[in-house]
Amino acid sequence: MKEHEKTKDEEINVFDLVDRQKEKKTLNLINN
């Protein structure tokens, strides 16, 4: 079960990174 939980956390981290990249792109578009 610990492995499954770890995988779940990793997935959340990946989504978090993607969201941050989208925010950066959006901010860049607004600034430009």
GROMACS elastic network, one bead per residue, 0.5 to 0.9 nm:
[ bonds ]
;  ai    aj funct       b0    kb
    1     4     6  0.50837   500
    1     5     6  0.62530   500
    1     6     6  0.86154   500
    2     5     6  0.50348   500
    2     6     6  0.61023   500
    2     7     6  0.86021   500
    3     6     6  0.50171   500
    3     7     6  0.61828   500
    3     8     6  0.85641   500
    4     7     6  0.50873   500
    4     8     6  0.61693   500
    4     9     6  0.87006   500
    5     9     6  0.62388   500
    5    10     6  0.86100   500
    6     9     6  0.50814   500
    6    10     6  0.61710   500
    6    11     6  0.86587   500
    7    11     6  0.61958   500
    7    12     6  0.86743   500
    8    11     6  0.51617   500
    8    12     6  0.63717   500
    8    13     6  0.87422   500
    9    12     6  0.50738   500
    9    13     6  0.62185   500
    9    14     6  0.87063   500
   10    13     6  0.50094   500
   10    14     6  0.62453   500
   10    15     6  0.87218   500
   11    14     6  0.50854   500
   11    15     6  0.63008   500
   11    16     6  0.85546   500
   12    15     6  0.51466   500
   12    16     6  0.60674   500
   12    17     6  0.86349   500
   13    17     6  0.61706   500
   13    18     6  0.86349   500
   14    17     6  0.51203   500
   14    18     6  0.62615   500
   14    19     6  0.86631   500
   15    18     6  0.50230   500
   15    19     6  0.61335   500
   15    20     6  0.86096   500
   16    19     6  0.50926   500
   16    20     6  0.62295   500
   16    21     6  0.86921   500
   17    20     6  0.50761   500
   17    21     6  0.62299   500
   17    22     6  0.86624   500
   18    21     6  0.50810   500
   18    22     6  0.62341   500
   18    23     6  0.86475   500
   19    22     6  0.50541   500
   19    23     6  0.61903   500
   19    24     6  0.86869   500
   20    24     6  0.62067   500
   20    25     6  0.86520   500
   21    24     6  0.50741   500
   21    25     6  0.62195   500
   21    26     6  0.85636   500
   22    25     6  0.51001   500
   22    26     6  0.60722   500
   22    27     6  0.85414   500
   23    26     6  0.50269   500
   23    27     6  0.60541   500
   23    28     6  0.85105   500
   24    27     6  0.50645   500
   24    28     6  0.60789   500
   24    29     6  0.85815   500
   25    28     6  0.50501   500
   25    29     6  0.61638   500
   25    30     6  0.86392   500
   26    29     6  0.50844   500
   26    30     6  0.62153   500
   26    31     6  0.86064   500
   27    30     6  0.50771   500
   27    31     6  0.60445   500
   27    32     6  0.84805   500
   28    31     6  0.50776   500
   28    32     6  0.60080   500
   29    32     6  0.51805   500
